[in-house]
Amino acid sequence: MLTAKERVMNAIEGKDVDRVPVVCPGGMMNMVVEDVMDIKNITWPSAHDNPLEMAELTYGLYENKCFDNVGVPFCMTVEAEAMGAKVFMGTKITEPRVCEYPITSVLDFENLHNINVSESRVKVVTDAIKILKEKDSDVSIVGNVVGPISLASSLIEPVDFYKDMRRKKADVHKYMDFVTDNLIIYTKALIDAGADIIAISDPSGTGEILGPKMFAEFATPYLNRLIDSIKEYSDKKVILHICGRLKSVYSELNVLHNDVISFETLTSVKDIMASVENKCFMGNISTLTLEQGTEETIKGLTEHCIKNGVNIIAPACGLGTRSPIKNLQTMIKTSELY
């Protein structure tokens, strides 16, 4: 029988597995629910600032047989806060969010802070990874980073940013270089702390929002620069999650350098597998169903993914904190039948 870590890594590398692994990376795809907070007697927002609590919460999902991995942090605001954004830390059931942007134009990006890996919540996340690494070597630790477009649009009013992509292209490219430089610094710190896999989530950089032409100009080159920096620095595998319907950017997905593509329910399993090559496919169990549906429905969705060749079962997007633990456990229980 494989360890959880071996199961996940084998699936990514196209090797044999004893069953299809079930993964929730963390980050945008938060892997904490209220049931586990109650079991552990650790809650948000406290756990966002405490590395031991952060580590214990994510490990709680693993030890309660919900997922075959652990992953931190539980939100998409760590990098933006480190670069100057003000963040509301949320509640027990709501994630942190940016509440004040530090710049009003892409021309002002030089006023942003560079990420300092020895302070703020960046250090909380790296310390949590170190705790998890020492706690259990048989489970994969996923370190999460925000994609370049999503971080860029977390530091400035998004509507203004998207307008600038059309009106001030040269300046936006300079801004994107700066943002990506900082993501590389942060990502290397996650790897140094002990992350086994890096997951990049770029929900603001979708084909639906940007369109295929803008995706090719402003998303692909910076995603690849970030991914290439990971590959040059380490042997770590890279998961990329992009929200929405991916059909308009299938050609771009083929030129991205990530190992795993994570996709949501708006994208057909059969379509993406027929259109994208040389990727491990991860998805795409409805998070609404995981929160509100029955175990039988979740079993059916999981079976559909497995029978259609999905390599890693995963929630399709961000996990709702009120998702019952028994619903999450159904994915692994179903996987064990195959």
N, C-alpha and C positions, 0 to 999 in steps of 0.2 A: 504493500500500500504506500502510495506517495505521500510525502508531507504536503501541507497546503502550499508551501513555497515552491516545491518541485512541480506540483500540479499546475500552478499558474505559469511558471516559467516554461514548462514543457508545452503548454497550450500556445504561448506566444511564439515559441521557436518551431512549432509544427511537429513536435514529438508526441509519442504516445502518452495518453493520460488514462487514469483509472476511471475518471468521470469528468464531465465538463465542469471546469471551475466556475464559481460564482463570485464576482468581484464588484465592489463599489469603491472607487478610488478615494473619495473624500473631496476636498476642495469645493468646487461648484456642485459636484455630485455628493454632497454631504452624506456621511455614513453614520450619522447618529440619530436615534429616535428617542422619544420620551420614555418609552418602556425601559430602555437600557439606562437612561439617566436615573430612573427610579430604582432600578436594580443596584446600580453603583452608588446611589446617593450623591451623584455629582451632576450638576446642571450647568447649562448656559445661563448667563453669559460668563460666569466665573471661569469655565474651562477654556475659554478663548485666550485667557491671560496666564494660565497656570500649566506648565509643561507636564507635570505629573497627572493632573486631572485630564488634560488633553489626551495623553497616552492611555490612561485607564478607560476613558469613554470609547475610544476607537477599538481598543482591545476587547471591550465588552461585547461589541457586535461579533467579533471573531469567536470568542470563547462561548458565545451563545448560539453558535452554528448558523449565523446569518450570512457570513461571507468568508471567503478563503484568503482574506488579506486584512491589513490595517492601513489606514491612510489619514494624513493630516495636511493642512488644518481643516476646518469645517466651514469655510467661507471663501469669498473672493476679494477680501479687502486688505489682506496683510501687506501686499506690495504697494497698493495705493496709499495706505496710511504711512508706510515707511518713506514714501516719496513726498508727503506733505498734505495729503487729503485728511479731512476730519471724518471720523467714523462713529456712527451710532452703533453700540455693541449689541443691540437686539434684546431679546427676552429668552425665556426658557424654550419657546417654540419658534422664534423667528431669528434668522441669521443676521449678523452684522451687515450694515450697508453704509456706503459713502453718503454723508449728509452735507458736505461742503467741499466743492472742488477748489484745488489750490491755484489753478490758472484759468484764464478766460479766453486765451488764444493759443494756438500751437506755436506762435511766435515767442511765447513767454516760457518755453520749456526749460530754458537755462536757469530759471528761478526755482525749479524743482530740486528736491534733495536726491542725492544718490543713495541707493540702499546700503545701509550699514548692517552687516550680518551679525554684529556683536551687540545689537540693541533692539529695542521695541519688540513687537510680536514676531519679527523674523527670528530672533533668538529663542523665543518661546517654542516655535515650531521645530527648530533644529534641536533644541534640548529634548523635546518630546520624542523625536526620532531616535536620539541617543538612548533614551529610556527604553523605548520599544525594542531597539536592537539588542540591548542587554537582557531584556525580559524574555525574548523568545526568538531563537534563530530559525525556527521552522515555519515562519509565516513571512510573506512578502510585505515590506513596508513601502507604501506608495507616497512619494512626496509630490505635492500638487503646486502647480504654478498657473497663473492666469495667462492666457494667450496675449500676444502683443496688441491686437486691436482692442481687446476687452480692457486691458490695462490702460491703453491710451485714452479710451473713452470713459475711464473711471477718474481721470485727473482733470477733465474739462467737460463742460456740458456736452453730452453726446450729440445733440442736434447740431451744435456749432462745429464739432469735430467732423461729422459726416459732410457738412457743407464745405469745410476747409479741404476735404479730400478732393473736391472738384475745383475749388477756386485757388487753392494754394498748394498745389501738389508737391513742389520742390520743398517747401517748408514742412509739409506733413512727413515727407521722407526723412528729413533731418530729425524730426520729433520721434518718428518710429525707430530710427537708429538709436536714439538716446534711451527710449523705453526698452528696446531689446537688449541693449548693453546692460541695463539694470536687471532684467530678467535672467540674463546669463550669470551675473554675480550671485543672485539669489539661488538659482538652480544648482550651481556648483556647491553652495553651502549646504543644500539639502543632500547632495551626493556625499559630501565630506562627512556629514552627520551619520550617514548609514542608509539612506534611501536606496531600495533595490530597483525601483521603477519610478520614472517621472511621468506624471500625468499632466497634460496641458489642456485646459478648457478655454475655449474661445467663443462664448455664446454671442458676443457682439460682432464677431467676424464671420457671419454666415453668408452663404450664397444668396439667401433671401433678402438680407439687408444690403449687402454690397453689390450683388449681381456678379456674374462670372468675370467680367472684365476688371472690375475694381478688386475682386477677390484675388485675381492673378497679379495685380499690381501691388496691392497693399497688404494682403494676408500671406500669400504663398512665400514670398522672399524672406519675410521676417520670421515666419514659422520655421522655415528651413534653416535659417541662420541659427535660431535657438536650438533646434533639434541637432544640427550639425555640431554645435558647441558641446552638447551633451555627449555625442558619439566620439568626438575628439578627446574629451576629458575622461571618459569612462567607458565601460562596457554595458551601461544601463539601457534597458529597453524603454521605449517611449510610447505612451498612450496619448492619442489626440482625440478629444471630444469636440464635435461641432454640432450645434443645435440645428433644428429645422429640417426642411426638405433639402437633401444634398444633390438631387438630380442635376441641377444646373452647374454644379462644380465637380462632377465625377471626374472630368479630365484633369482638374487640378489636384484632386486627391491622389491621382496616379503619379504625380510628380513630387508629392510631399514625401519626406524621408522618415516619417514615423513608422513604428513597427505595428501598432494596433490602431484601428479606427473604431471609435465608439460613436454610436449613432442612436437617434431616438425614434419614437414610434411613427413620426411623419415620413420616415424613410423606410421603404420596403426592404425586408431582409433579402428577398430573391433579387431585387433590382440592384442593390449595392454589391452583392456578391457576384453578379454577372457583369458589373461595370467597372469594378475596382480590382486591381491585381496586386499581388505581392504584399498583402496586408493580412494580419490577424483580425477577425471581425468580432466585435464586442457589443452586445446589446440584448434586446431593446425592450425590456419588460416595462410596460406602462407604469409610471410612478403614481398616477391617479388610481390605478387598479391596486397597486401595492398598498395604498393608503385606505381605499374605500371598498375594494373588491373582496371576493370570497377566496378561500384557499383553493377551491376547485377551479375557479377562473384563472388564478395565477399558475396553477399546475398546467392548465391548457396552454397558456402563453409560453411557459417555459418549454414544454414539449414541442411547440411549434418552432421555437428558435433552435432547439437541439436537432430536430428532424431536418431542418433546412440548412444545417451545417455551421451555425454560429459557433465560434471557437471558445468564447467566454460569455457566459450569461451575466447580464448586468442591468441595473435600473436604467431606464432610457434617458433620465435627466436627474435633476436634483431630487433627492429623497425627502419626502415630507416627514417632519418630525413626529407626526401623529400616526405614522404607519405602524400597525400592530406587529410586534415581534414575530408572532406566529405566521403572518403573511410573508415576512422576509425569509423565515426558515423553510417555507414551502419550496423556494427555488432550489436549495441544496437537496431537500428531500426528493424532489422530482429528478434532479440530476443523478441522484444515487440509483434511480431505477434504470438508468441507461449505462 
